[in-house]
Amino acid sequence: MAENTIRKIKWFFPWQDEQEEAWLRSMSQRGWHLASVGLPCTYRFRAGEQMDYIYRLDYQTFPEKDKQEYQQLFRDAGWEYIGEMSAWQYFRKEVKEEEPLEIFTDVESKIAKYKRILAFLWLFWVVLIVVIPVRGISMDDPYPWWGAIQAIQVFALLIWLFFTYAVIRLMLRIRQLRKL
Amino acid sequence: MLRDDTDKYLPLTESTYYIMLTLVDPLHGYAVMKKIEEISKGTVKVGPGTLYGAFTLLEKEALIVKVKEEDRRKSYVLTPKGKNVLMNQIKRLEIMTQSGLSVIDML
């Protein structure tokens, strides 16, 4: 890794995308510009002049061929594409007067973005519901891997609780937007 | 008037309405944004996130169709079903405007 880059690992919940955008902007204002994103929650910044860049996040999944069209549309509208982190698409633009600073220009499309995340969360939520209640094995069964199965179940249950929480938080976010 | 199922799309959001208006002739994304700014006299600006979402949705509902692709830019145009939806929306807006104008003196 080059000397003038730093790597940060930072966790944001899906309903905290605006905080994430604000954090990326504050990094740029201090001269650290987002160069790439990756898993797990990894941000690579490159040193440069202090700039007022704003960052905007979209959530989209699509086949490779549609990616080109998608990125071109944003480029045409003056947005620089930075990268993708598990379906989150990162864009940036320099703050100037007379320049639109939003990629979503109405509440409906903002809500639609959160609904796309929700659709994904629901899918996992349902899968976990199926995985968690593995029954039919009593405590007395002499399976040596019983402990492991139990551990997986507890783990799955914890993840399921987290997903439930995430679904509720996203629904509240949508409700909050609807009131605007 | 012919009864159809296009009413379920109404009312269109302001952005969707303007996007559909520009797609009477085939246009690609950025041209749609520019044209909306022009015909709405600067009152409506549609960002790329909003536009891409609308394209996806309208295409899925077969209200628009892709007609051309060059330099990674796809052009879309209204389908007959799309035209129908737009026509019904315009009629609704006309009624809304007339209702408004009829009370404007009382305001």
Chai-1 contact restraints between the chains, C-beta under 6 A:
chainA,res_idxA,chainB,res_idxB,connection_type,confidence,min_distance_angstrom,max_distance_angstrom,comment,restraint_id
A,D58,B,G49,contact,1.0,0.0,6.0,A-B,restraint_1
A,Q68,B,R72,contact,1.0,0.0,6.0,A-B,restraint_2
A,E69,B,R72,contact,1.0,0.0,6.0,A-B,restraint_3
A,E69,B,K74,contact,1.0,0.0,6.0,A-B,restraint_4
A,Y70,B,Y52,contact,1.0,0.0,6.0,A-B,restraint_5
A,Q72,B,R72,contact,1.0,0.0,6.0,A-B,restraint_6
A,Q72,B,R73,contact,1.0,0.0,6.0,A-B,restraint_7
A,L73,B,G29,contact,1.0,0.0,6.0,A-B,restraint_8
A,L73,B,P48,contact,1.0,0.0,6.0,A-B,restraint_9
A,L73,B,Y52,contact,1.0,0.0,6.0,A-B,restraint_10
A,F74,B,P48,contact,1.0,0.0,6.0,A-B,restraint_11
A,D76,B,Y30,contact,1.0,0.0,6.0,A-B,restraint_12
A,A77,B,P48,contact,1.0,0.0,6.0,A-B,restraint_13
A,P100,B,K45,contact,1.0,0.0,6.0,A-B,restraint_14
A,E102,B,G47,contact,1.0,0.0,6.0,A-B,restraint_15
A,I103,B,G47,contact,1.0,0.0,6.0,A-B,restraint_16
A,I103,B,P48,contact,1.0,0.0,6.0,A-B,restraint_17
A,I103,B,G49,contact,1.0,0.0,6.0,A-B,restraint_18
A,F104,B,G47,contact,1.0,0.0,6.0,A-B,restraint_19
A,F104,B,G49,contact,1.0,0.0,6.0,A-B,restraint_20
A,F104,B,T50,contact,1.0,0.0,6.0,A-B,restraint_21
A,T105,B,K45,contact,1.0,0.0,6.0,A-B,restraint_22
A,T105,B,V46,contact,1.0,0.0,6.0,A-B,restraint_23
A,T105,B,G47,contact,1.0,0.0,6.0,A-B,restraint_24
A,T105,B,T50,contact,1.0,0.0,6.0,A-B,restraint_25
A,D106,B,S15,contact,1.0,0.0,6.0,A-B,restraint_26
A,D106,B,T50,contact,1.0,0.0,6.0,A-B,restraint_27
A,E108,B,T13,contact,1.0,0.0,6.0,A-B,restraint_28
A,S109,B,T50,contact,1.0,0.0,6.0,A-B,restraint_29
A,S109,B,G53,contact,1.0,0.0,6.0,A-B,restraint_30
A,A112,B,G53,contact,1.0,0.0,6.0,A-B,restraint_31
